[in-house]
Amino acid sequence: MTFELPKLQFPEYEFKIIQKNEDLQIFDEVRKQYVTLTPEEWVRQHMIKFCDKSLGYPVSFMAVEKGLKVNGLQKRIDILVYNSNRKPWMIIECKAPSEKNQTSAIFQAAYYNYELNTEYLTITNGIKHYCYKLQGEKFEPLKGFPSFPSN
């Protein structure tokens, strides 16, 4: 599988990318392994680097493709960030850059949050980023990303 690696709305980062058979693979610092480089994975890996390098969210407090049961159905969260008490703090859903409709991703993250009760939801396709904070019963949009909680 080959595709053009699009320029995303993140700072420039260096990635370990290798060719394995017909696929390009990218090293995931959270899972500590190479994974197939798809358009969504390209966004996910940028988001991981952005969270770590620009926002100060420790990689050790992240889980990638975290399994979760919601209403008896097995689901996977793209990135789950835990706070310093190891409680789920932020759900991050990543979509391919070609995915323009963020509404379904917002509903998907909110659906996952039904079980996790995180404080924040983030949706990105690498071009546009949306971050929401839980305020009472609903999520309110933020202008930026929250600071990582110190306690």
VMD Tcl script that builds the backbone (N, CA, C; Angstrom):
set m [mol new atoms 453]
animate dup $m
set s [atomselect $m all]
$s set {name element resname resid chain x y z} {
  {N N MET 1 A 0.851 -1.173 0.000}
  {CA C MET 1 A 0.000 0.000 0.000}
  {C C MET 1 A 0.896 1.235 0.000}
  {N N THR 2 A 0.681 2.092 -0.944}
  {CA C THR 2 A 1.418 3.346 -0.959}
  {C C THR 2 A 0.423 4.481 -1.142}
  {N N PHE 3 A 0.726 5.595 -0.545}
  {CA C PHE 3 A -0.088 6.789 -0.685}
  {C C PHE 3 A 0.805 7.981 -0.398}
  {N N GLU 4 A 0.378 9.107 -0.858}
  {CA C GLU 4 A 1.105 10.349 -0.612}
  {C C GLU 4 A 0.931 10.722 0.859}
  {N N LEU 5 A 2.033 10.972 1.569}
  {CA C LEU 5 A 1.940 11.389 2.968}
  {C C LEU 5 A 1.587 12.873 2.987}
  {N N PRO 6 A 0.360 13.203 3.345}
  {CA C PRO 6 A -0.053 14.605 3.286}
  {C C PRO 6 A 0.593 15.447 4.370}
  {N N LYS 7 A 0.730 16.724 4.088}
  {CA C LYS 7 A 1.199 17.689 5.074}
  {C C LYS 7 A 0.035 17.942 6.032}
  {N N LEU 8 A 0.291 17.789 7.310}
  {CA C LEU 8 A -0.746 17.961 8.323}
  {C C LEU 8 A -0.518 19.247 9.109}
  {N N GLN 9 A -1.506 19.666 9.840}
  {CA C GLN 9 A -1.428 20.883 10.652}
  {C C GLN 9 A -0.847 20.574 12.030}
  {N N PHE 10 A 0.380 20.108 12.007}
  {CA C PHE 10 A 1.164 19.830 13.203}
  {C C PHE 10 A 2.578 20.350 12.946}
  {N N PRO 11 A 3.366 20.546 13.984}
  {CA C PRO 11 A 4.779 20.852 13.749}
  {C C PRO 11 A 5.450 19.691 12.997}
  {N N GLU 12 A 6.600 19.944 12.422}
  {CA C GLU 12 A 7.359 18.894 11.732}
  {C C GLU 12 A 7.952 17.939 12.773}
  {N N TYR 13 A 7.768 16.660 12.566}
  {CA C TYR 13 A 8.331 15.641 13.447}
  {C C TYR 13 A 9.072 14.617 12.598}
  {N N GLU 14 A 10.028 13.957 13.215}
  {CA C GLU 14 A 10.722 12.861 12.542}
  {C C GLU 14 A 10.090 11.560 12.979}
  {N N PHE 15 A 9.897 10.669 12.018}
  {CA C PHE 15 A 9.301 9.364 12.281}
  {C C PHE 15 A 10.203 8.280 11.729}
  {N N LYS 16 A 10.174 7.125 12.366}
  {CA C LYS 16 A 10.857 5.945 11.850}
  {C C LYS 16 A 9.879 5.224 10.934}
  {N N ILE 17 A 10.186 5.216 9.640}
  {CA C ILE 17 A 9.327 4.570 8.649}
  {C C ILE 17 A 10.161 3.561 7.874}
  {N N ILE 18 A 9.622 2.343 7.746}
  {CA C ILE 18 A 10.311 1.285 7.012}
  {C C ILE 18 A 9.362 0.683 5.977}
  {N N GLN 19 A 9.962 -0.001 5.017}
  {CA C GLN 19 A 9.179 -0.747 4.021}
  {C C GLN 19 A 9.206 -2.202 4.448}
  {N N LYS 20 A 8.037 -2.823 4.553}
  {CA C LYS 20 A 7.956 -4.245 4.889}
  {C C LYS 20 A 7.015 -4.886 3.887}
  {N N ASN 21 A 7.584 -5.742 3.042}
  {CA C ASN 21 A 6.839 -6.325 1.925}
  {C C ASN 21 A 6.265 -5.194 1.081}
  {N N GLU 22 A 4.960 -5.147 0.941}
  {CA C GLU 22 A 4.319 -4.105 0.123}
  {C C GLU 22 A 3.919 -2.884 0.941}
  {N N ASP 23 A 4.055 -2.961 2.255}
  {CA C ASP 23 A 3.548 -1.901 3.124}
  {C C ASP 23 A 4.644 -1.015 3.682}
  {N N LEU 24 A 4.296 0.247 3.864}
  {CA C LEU 24 A 5.116 1.133 4.684}
  {C C LEU 24 A 4.663 0.944 6.115}
  {N N GLN 25 A 5.615 0.963 7.040}
  {CA C GLN 25 A 5.280 0.859 8.461}
  {C C GLN 25 A 5.930 2.008 9.207}
  {N N ILE 26 A 5.248 2.459 10.244}
  {CA C ILE 26 A 5.722 3.568 11.064}
  {C C ILE 26 A 5.850 3.075 12.506}
  {N N PHE 27 A 6.893 3.540 13.196}
  {CA C PHE 27 A 7.085 3.117 14.578}
  {C C PHE 27 A 6.167 3.898 15.501}
  {N N ASP 28 A 5.411 3.181 16.310}
  {CA C ASP 28 A 4.500 3.764 17.285}
  {C C ASP 28 A 5.206 3.750 18.645}
  {N N GLU 29 A 5.492 4.939 19.180}
  {CA C GLU 29 A 6.218 5.055 20.449}
  {C C GLU 29 A 5.401 4.587 21.649}
  {N N VAL 30 A 4.095 4.573 21.524}
  {CA C VAL 30 A 3.251 4.116 22.627}
  {C C VAL 30 A 3.214 2.590 22.658}
  {N N ARG 31 A 2.943 1.979 21.510}
  {CA C ARG 31 A 2.861 0.513 21.427}
  {C C ARG 31 A 4.229 -0.138 21.314}
  {N N LYS 32 A 5.270 0.653 21.053}
  {CA C LYS 32 A 6.655 0.163 20.944}
  {C C LYS 32 A 6.798 -0.882 19.841}
  {N N GLN 33 A 6.173 -0.590 18.685}
  {CA C GLN 33 A 6.262 -1.503 17.546}
  {C C GLN 33 A 5.941 -0.760 16.259}
  {N N TYR 34 A 6.342 -1.368 15.143}
  {CA C TYR 34 A 5.983 -0.830 13.841}
  {C C TYR 34 A 4.567 -1.267 13.500}
  {N N VAL 35 A 3.808 -0.342 12.909}
  {CA C VAL 35 A 2.434 -0.613 12.492}
  {C C VAL 35 A 2.266 -0.134 11.057}
  {N N THR 36 A 1.315 -0.709 10.349}
  {CA C THR 36 A 1.065 -0.328 8.958}
  {C C THR 36 A 0.703 1.142 8.879}
  {N N LEU 37 A 1.348 1.827 7.960}
  {CA C LEU 37 A 1.136 3.258 7.795}
  {C C LEU 37 A -0.034 3.504 6.845}
  {N N THR 38 A -1.164 3.817 7.432}
  {CA C THR 38 A -2.377 4.184 6.692}
  {C C THR 38 A -2.566 5.693 6.865}
  {N N PRO 39 A -3.453 6.310 6.102}
  {CA C PRO 39 A -3.706 7.745 6.320}
  {C C PRO 39 A -4.140 8.062 7.760}
  {N N GLU 40 A -4.979 7.220 8.353}
  {CA C GLU 40 A -5.398 7.449 9.744}
  {C C GLU 40 A -4.226 7.283 10.707}
  {N N GLU 41 A -3.377 6.289 10.439}
  {CA C GLU 41 A -2.209 6.068 11.305}
  {C C GLU 41 A -1.241 7.242 11.214}
  {N N TRP 42 A -1.097 7.842 10.043}
  {CA C TRP 42 A -0.258 9.021 9.852}
  {C C TRP 42 A -0.745 10.152 10.773}
  {N N VAL 43 A -2.051 10.339 10.848}
  {CA C VAL 43 A -2.633 11.355 11.728}
  {C C VAL 43 A -2.411 10.960 13.192}
  {N N ARG 44 A -2.664 9.696 13.527}
  {CA C ARG 44 A -2.507 9.234 14.917}
  {C C ARG 44 A -1.075 9.448 15.410}
  {N N GLN 45 A -0.090 9.101 14.580}
  {CA C GLN 45 A 1.302 9.249 15.005}
  {C C GLN 45 A 1.695 10.715 15.160}
  {N N HIS 46 A 1.159 11.578 14.317}
  {CA C HIS 46 A 1.393 13.012 14.495}
  {C C HIS 46 A 0.756 13.493 15.799}
  {N N MET 47 A -0.442 13.018 16.086}
  {CA C MET 47 A -1.134 13.446 17.304}
  {C C MET 47 A -0.373 12.984 18.544}
  {N N ILE 48 A 0.166 11.778 18.519}
  {CA C ILE 48 A 0.962 11.282 19.652}
  {C C ILE 48 A 2.169 12.186 19.870}
  {N N LYS 49 A 2.889 12.493 18.777}
  {CA C LYS 49 A 4.070 13.378 18.890}
  {C C LYS 49 A 3.656 14.762 19.386}
  {N N PHE 50 A 2.544 15.293 18.861}
  {CA C PHE 50 A 2.069 16.614 19.271}
  {C C PHE 50 A 1.742 16.615 20.764}
  {N N CYS 51 A 1.022 15.601 21.219}
  {CA C CYS 51 A 0.680 15.512 22.644}
  {C C CYS 51 A 1.937 15.461 23.508}
  {N N ASP 52 A 2.910 14.687 23.083}
  {CA C ASP 52 A 4.146 14.516 23.844}
  {C C ASP 52 A 5.041 15.754 23.754}
  {N N LYS 53 A 5.405 16.130 22.547}
  {CA C LYS 53 A 6.423 17.174 22.348}
  {C C LYS 53 A 5.893 18.596 22.545}
  {N N SER 54 A 4.659 18.860 22.134}
  {CA C SER 54 A 4.130 20.230 22.205}
  {C C SER 54 A 3.251 20.487 23.419}
  {N N LEU 55 A 2.505 19.471 23.852}
  {CA C LEU 55 A 1.576 19.663 24.965}
  {C C LEU 55 A 2.101 19.122 26.294}
  {N N GLY 56 A 3.140 18.293 26.255}
  {CA C GLY 56 A 3.705 17.747 27.483}
  {C C GLY 56 A 2.913 16.606 28.097}
  {N N TYR 57 A 2.080 15.928 27.281}
  {CA C TYR 57 A 1.368 14.753 27.774}
  {C C TYR 57 A 2.346 13.579 27.683}
  {N N PRO 58 A 2.710 12.968 28.783}
  {CA C PRO 58 A 3.702 11.887 28.738}
  {C C PRO 58 A 3.210 10.680 27.926}
  {N N VAL 59 A 4.089 10.162 27.082}
  {CA C VAL 59 A 3.770 8.974 26.286}
  {C C VAL 59 A 3.380 7.819 27.206}
  {N N SER 60 A 4.002 7.746 28.369}
  {CA C SER 60 A 3.707 6.662 29.314}
  {C C SER 60 A 2.288 6.750 29.883}
  {N N PHE 61 A 1.598 7.863 29.650}
  {CA C PHE 61 A 0.225 8.031 30.114}
  {C C PHE 61 A -0.772 7.895 28.964}
  {N N MET 62 A -0.307 7.325 27.844}
  {CA C MET 62 A -1.170 7.147 26.676}
  {C C MET 62 A -1.352 5.667 26.372}
  {N N ALA 63 A -2.515 5.350 25.846}
  {CA C ALA 63 A -2.793 4.011 25.315}
  {C C ALA 63 A -3.319 4.210 23.893}
  {N N VAL 64 A -2.900 3.342 22.975}
  {CA C VAL 64 A -3.319 3.431 21.580}
  {C C VAL 64 A -4.161 2.214 21.233}
  {N N GLU 65 A -5.261 2.461 20.550}
  {CA C GLU 65 A -6.227 1.425 20.189}
  {C C GLU 65 A -6.631 0.600 21.409}
  {N N LYS 66 A -6.941 1.326 22.460}
  {CA C LYS 66 A -7.354 0.727 23.735}
  {C C LYS 66 A -8.722 0.063 23.580}
  {N N GLY 67 A -8.788 -1.202 23.917}
  {CA C GLY 67 A -10.041 -1.936 23.850}
  {C C GLY 67 A -11.018 -1.473 24.916}
  {N N LEU 68 A -12.296 -1.506 24.552}
  {CA C LEU 68 A -13.338 -1.029 25.442}
  {C C LEU 68 A -14.649 -1.693 25.059}
  {N N LYS 69 A -15.423 -2.118 26.054}
  {CA C LYS 69 A -16.765 -2.654 25.784}
  {C C LYS 69 A -17.788 -1.577 26.108}
  {N N VAL 70 A -18.636 -1.283 25.113}
  {CA C VAL 70 A -19.708 -0.312 25.286}
  {C C VAL 70 A -21.000 -1.001 24.871}
  {N N ASN 71 A -21.932 -1.109 25.812}
  {CA C ASN 71 A -23.210 -1.802 25.558}
  {C C ASN 71 A -22.981 -3.201 24.976}
  {N N GLY 72 A -21.973 -3.889 25.498}
  {CA C GLY 72 A -21.700 -5.251 25.064}
  {C C GLY 72 A -20.924 -5.369 23.762}
  {N N LEU 73 A -20.606 -4.250 23.113}
  {CA C LEU 73 A -19.864 -4.275 21.856}
  {C C LEU 73 A -18.403 -3.912 22.093}
  {N N GLN 74 A -17.499 -4.671 21.466}
  {CA C GLN 74 A -16.068 -4.395 21.601}
  {C C GLN 74 A -15.691 -3.237 20.676}
  {N N LYS 75 A -15.079 -2.199 21.223}
  {CA C LYS 75 A -14.643 -1.010 20.485}
  {C C LYS 75 A -13.183 -0.740 20.797}
  {N N ARG 76 A -12.572 0.155 19.994}
  {CA C ARG 76 A -11.191 0.552 20.249}
  {C C ARG 76 A -11.060 2.069 20.140}
  {N N ILE 77 A -10.435 2.655 21.145}
  {CA C ILE 77 A -10.192 4.095 21.177}
  {C C ILE 77 A -8.846 4.355 20.505}
  {N N ASP 78 A -8.797 5.349 19.611}
  {CA C ASP 78 A -7.538 5.657 18.934}
  {C C ASP 78 A -6.437 5.970 19.935}
  {N N ILE 79 A -6.655 6.993 20.754}
  {CA C ILE 79 A -5.679 7.356 21.794}
  {C C ILE 79 A -6.459 7.673 23.062}
  {N N LEU 80 A -6.048 7.086 24.151}
  {CA C LEU 80 A -6.625 7.400 25.454}
  {C C LEU 80 A -5.496 7.952 26.310}
  {N N VAL 81 A -5.698 9.154 26.834}
  {CA C VAL 81 A -4.701 9.778 27.697}
  {C C VAL 81 A -5.207 9.683 29.125}
  {N N TYR 82 A -4.342 9.196 29.998}
  {CA C TYR 82 A -4.665 9.085 31.421}
  {C C TYR 82 A -4.079 10.281 32.167}
  {N N ASN 83 A -4.722 10.672 33.273}
  {CA C ASN 83 A -4.153 11.736 34.100}
  {C C ASN 83 A -3.074 11.136 35.010}
  {N N SER 84 A -2.502 11.965 35.861}
  {CA C SER 84 A -1.405 11.496 36.723}
  {C C SER 84 A -1.868 10.483 37.765}
  {N N ASN 85 A -3.182 10.364 37.970}
  {CA C ASN 85 A -3.732 9.342 38.866}
  {C C ASN 85 A -4.112 8.069 38.118}
  {N N ARG 86 A -3.726 8.019 36.822}
  {CA C ARG 86 A -4.009 6.867 35.939}
  {C C ARG 86 A -5.507 6.651 35.708}
  {N N LYS 87 A -6.258 7.738 35.727}
  {CA C LYS 87 A -7.684 7.695 35.387}
  {C C LYS 87 A -7.837 8.228 33.968}
  {N N PRO 88 A -8.746 7.666 33.159}
  {CA C PRO 88 A -8.955 8.198 31.806}
  {C C PRO 88 A -9.289 9.691 31.858}
  {N N TRP 89 A -8.547 10.477 31.077}
  {CA C TRP 89 A -8.651 11.926 31.122}
  {C C TRP 89 A -9.104 12.522 29.784}
  {N N MET 90 A -8.598 11.951 28.664}
  {CA C MET 90 A -8.947 12.477 27.348}
  {C C MET 90 A -9.029 11.347 26.334}
  {N N ILE 91 A -10.100 11.369 25.555}
  {CA C ILE 91 A -10.245 10.470 24.407}
  {C C ILE 91 A -9.865 11.271 23.170}
  {N N ILE 92 A -8.996 10.689 22.328}
  {CA C ILE 92 A -8.615 11.330 21.069}
  {C C ILE 92 A -8.984 10.395 19.935}
  {N N GLU 93 A -9.854 10.863 19.054}
  {CA C GLU 93 A -10.240 10.102 17.873}
  {C C GLU 93 A -9.560 10.715 16.662}
  {N N CYS 94 A -8.855 9.881 15.911}
  {CA C CYS 94 A -8.128 10.320 14.728}
  {C C CYS 94 A -8.793 9.767 13.476}
  {N N LYS 95 A -8.931 10.613 12.491}
  {CA C LYS 95 A -9.503 10.231 11.202}
  {C C LYS 95 A -8.499 10.554 10.108}
  {N N ALA 96 A -8.669 9.940 8.950}
  {CA C ALA 96 A -7.811 10.222 7.802}
  {C C ALA 96 A -8.010 11.681 7.380}
  {N N PRO 97 A -6.976 12.309 6.817}
  {CA C PRO 97 A -7.113 13.701 6.374}
  {C C PRO 97 A -8.241 13.911 5.370}
  {N N SER 98 A -8.570 12.893 4.610}
  {CA C SER 98 A -9.652 13.017 3.626}
  {C C SER 98 A -11.031 13.043 4.274}
  {N N GLU 99 A -11.114 12.635 5.541}
  {CA C GLU 99 A -12.390 12.609 6.268}
  {C C GLU 99 A -12.738 14.028 6.708}
  {N N LYS 100 A -13.708 14.608 6.063}
  {CA C LYS 100 A -14.092 15.998 6.356}
  {C C LYS 100 A -15.197 16.100 7.396}
  {N N ASN 101 A -16.053 15.085 7.485}
  {CA C ASN 101 A -17.182 15.110 8.409}
  {C C ASN 101 A -16.726 14.657 9.792}
  {N N GLN 102 A -16.551 15.613 10.686}
  {CA C GLN 102 A -16.088 15.301 12.035}
  {C C GLN 102 A -17.238 14.927 12.970}
  {N N THR 103 A -18.469 15.127 12.530}
  {CA C THR 103 A -19.634 14.874 13.384}
  {C C THR 103 A -19.684 13.421 13.846}
  {N N SER 104 A -19.463 12.479 12.931}
  {CA C SER 104 A -19.519 11.068 13.321}
  {C C SER 104 A -18.422 10.731 14.322}
  {N N ALA 105 A -17.245 11.352 14.184}
  {CA C ALA 105 A -16.150 11.110 15.126}
  {C C ALA 105 A -16.490 11.662 16.508}
  {N N ILE 106 A -17.178 12.799 16.545}
  {CA C ILE 106 A -17.586 13.377 17.826}
  {C C ILE 106 A -18.569 12.438 18.532}
  {N N PHE 107 A -19.533 11.935 17.777}
  {CA C PHE 107 A -20.493 10.996 18.364}
  {C C PHE 107 A -19.803 9.707 18.807}
  {N N GLN 108 A -18.839 9.250 18.013}
  {CA C GLN 108 A -18.084 8.046 18.364}
  {C C GLN 108 A -17.337 8.243 19.681}
  {N N ALA 109 A -16.629 9.357 19.825}
  {CA C ALA 109 A -15.883 9.636 21.058}
  {C C ALA 109 A -16.830 9.795 22.244}
  {N N ALA 110 A -17.945 10.478 22.034}
  {CA C ALA 110 A -18.927 10.660 23.115}
  {C C ALA 110 A -19.516 9.311 23.535}
  {N N TYR 111 A -19.715 8.424 22.562}
  {CA C TYR 111 A -20.216 7.077 22.837}
  {C C TYR 111 A -19.220 6.316 23.722}
  {N N TYR 112 A -17.942 6.398 23.381}
  {CA C TYR 112 A -16.910 5.754 24.202}
  {C C TYR 112 A -16.872 6.363 25.588}
  {N N ASN 113 A -17.096 7.658 25.648}
  {CA C ASN 113 A -17.023 8.348 26.920}
  {C C ASN 113 A -18.156 7.961 27.864}
  {N N TYR 114 A -19.191 7.372 27.326}
  {CA C TYR 114 A -20.285 6.871 28.149}
  {C C TYR 114 A -19.743 5.904 29.206}
  {N N GLU 115 A -18.737 5.117 28.820}
  {CA C GLU 115 A -18.129 4.152 29.749}
  {C C GLU 115 A -16.969 4.754 30.548}
  {N N LEU 116 A -16.232 5.692 29.948}
  {CA C LEU 116 A -14.987 6.165 30.559}
  {C C LEU 116 A -15.118 7.434 31.384}
  {N N ASN 117 A -16.077 8.275 31.031}
  {CA C ASN 117 A -16.292 9.523 31.757}
  {C C ASN 117 A -15.019 10.382 31.829}
  {N N THR 118 A -14.440 10.641 30.664}
  {CA C THR 118 A -13.251 11.500 30.617}
  {C C THR 118 A -13.668 12.959 30.701}
  {N N GLU 119 A -12.700 13.798 30.976}
  {CA C GLU 119 A -12.951 15.239 31.079}
  {C C GLU 119 A -12.910 15.908 29.700}
  {N N TYR 120 A -12.149 15.301 28.761}
  {CA C TYR 120 A -11.953 15.920 27.444}
  {C C TYR 120 A -12.141 14.916 26.311}
  {N N LEU 121 A -12.621 15.442 25.175}
  {CA C LEU 121 A -12.675 14.701 23.914}
  {C C LEU 121 A -11.936 15.526 22.875}
  {N N THR 122 A -11.126 14.872 22.058}
  {CA C THR 122 A -10.435 15.543 20.967}
  {C C THR 122 A -10.669 14.753 19.696}
  {N N ILE 123 A -10.941 15.476 18.624}
  {CA C ILE 123 A -11.164 14.885 17.310}
  {C C ILE 123 A -10.204 15.567 16.351}
  {N N THR 124 A -9.515 14.791 15.510}
  {CA C THR 124 A -8.629 15.391 14.513}
  {C C THR 124 A -8.577 14.546 13.251}
  {N N ASN 125 A -8.451 15.230 12.125}
  {CA C ASN 125 A -8.135 14.551 10.863}
  {C C ASN 125 A -6.757 15.007 10.388}
  {N N GLY 126 A -6.023 15.634 11.291}
  {CA C GLY 126 A -4.692 16.122 10.986}
  {C C GLY 126 A -4.687 17.515 10.388}
  {N N ILE 127 A -5.815 17.933 9.868}
  {CA C ILE 127 A -5.953 19.262 9.282}
  {C C ILE 127 A -6.708 20.173 10.249}
  {N N LYS 128 A -7.808 19.658 10.765}
  {CA C LYS 128 A -8.620 20.387 11.744}
  {C C LYS 128 A -8.628 19.594 13.043}
  {N N HIS 129 A -8.499 20.318 14.152}
  {CA C HIS 129 A -8.499 19.702 15.479}
  {C C HIS 129 A -9.624 20.328 16.299}
  {N N TYR 130 A -10.370 19.481 16.986}
  {CA C TYR 130 A -11.465 19.955 17.838}
  {C C TYR 130 A -11.280 19.351 19.228}
  {N N CYS 131 A -11.325 20.193 20.230}
  {CA C CYS 131 A -11.186 19.718 21.606}
  {C C CYS 131 A -12.397 20.217 22.391}
  {N N TYR 132 A -12.950 19.324 23.204}
  {CA C TYR 132 A -14.147 19.618 23.984}
  {C C TYR 132 A -13.907 19.262 25.445}
  {N N LYS 133 A -14.496 20.051 26.334}
  {CA C LYS 133 A -14.425 19.786 27.776}
  {C C LYS 133 A -15.827 19.468 28.271}
  {N N LEU 134 A -15.925 18.437 29.089}
  {CA C LEU 134 A -17.213 18.072 29.673}
  {C C LEU 134 A -17.607 19.134 30.697}
  {N N GLN 135 A -18.760 19.748 30.458}
  {CA C GLN 135 A -19.322 20.753 31.362}
  {C C GLN 135 A -20.722 20.275 31.729}
  {N N GLY 136 A -20.863 19.709 32.900}
  {CA C GLY 136 A -22.159 19.171 33.306}
  {C C GLY 136 A -22.516 17.974 32.444}
  {N N GLU 137 A -23.588 18.093 31.672}
  {CA C GLU 137 A -24.063 16.989 30.833}
  {C C GLU 137 A -23.629 17.094 29.376}
  {N N LYS 138 A -22.910 18.171 29.017}
  {CA C LYS 138 A -22.539 18.305 27.612}
  {C C LYS 138 A -21.092 18.754 27.455}
  {N N PHE 139 A -20.586 18.555 26.255}
  {CA C PHE 139 A -19.219 18.942 25.939}
  {C C PHE 139 A -19.213 20.317 25.288}
  {N N GLU 140 A -18.379 21.195 25.814}
  {CA C GLU 140 A -18.241 22.552 25.294}
  {C C GLU 140 A -16.933 22.644 24.506}
  {N N PRO 141 A -16.970 23.274 23.321}
  {CA C PRO 141 A -15.742 23.400 22.534}
  {C C PRO 141 A -14.719 24.315 23.211}
  {N N LEU 142 A -13.447 23.937 23.055}
  {CA C LEU 142 A -12.338 24.750 23.570}
  {C C LEU 142 A -11.621 25.395 22.402}
  {N N LYS 143 A -10.903 26.483 22.670}
  {CA C LYS 143 A -10.120 27.139 21.625}
  {C C LYS 143 A -8.768 26.470 21.415}
  {N N GLY 144 A -8.320 25.700 22.373}
  {CA C GLY 144 A -7.027 25.027 22.284}
  {C C GLY 144 A -7.064 23.719 23.052}
  {N N PHE 145 A -5.895 23.232 23.393}
  {CA C PHE 145 A -5.774 21.985 24.129}
  {C C PHE 145 A -5.491 22.276 25.596}
  {N N PRO 146 A -6.038 21.460 26.501}
  {CA C PRO 146 A -5.784 21.685 27.931}
  {C C PRO 146 A -4.369 21.282 28.325}
  {N N SER 147 A -3.910 21.865 29.413}
  {CA C SER 147 A -2.620 21.468 29.994}
  {C C SER 147 A -2.781 20.120 30.663}
  {N N PHE 148 A -1.723 19.338 30.665}
  {CA C PHE 148 A -1.759 18.054 31.341}
  {C C PHE 148 A -1.888 18.286 32.836}
  {N N PRO 149 A -2.817 17.571 33.513}
  {CA C PRO 149 A -3.014 17.803 34.952}
  {C C PRO 149 A -1.811 17.326 35.759}
  {N N SER 150 A -1.391 18.164 36.696}
  {CA C SER 150 A -0.218 17.810 37.507}
  {C C SER 150 A -0.569 16.894 38.664}
  {N N ASN 151 A -1.838 16.819 39.044}
  {CA C ASN 151 A -2.230 15.876 40.108}
  {C C ASN 151 A -3.656 15.439 39.956}
}
mol reanalyze $m
mol bondsrecalc $m
mol representation Tube
mol addrep $m
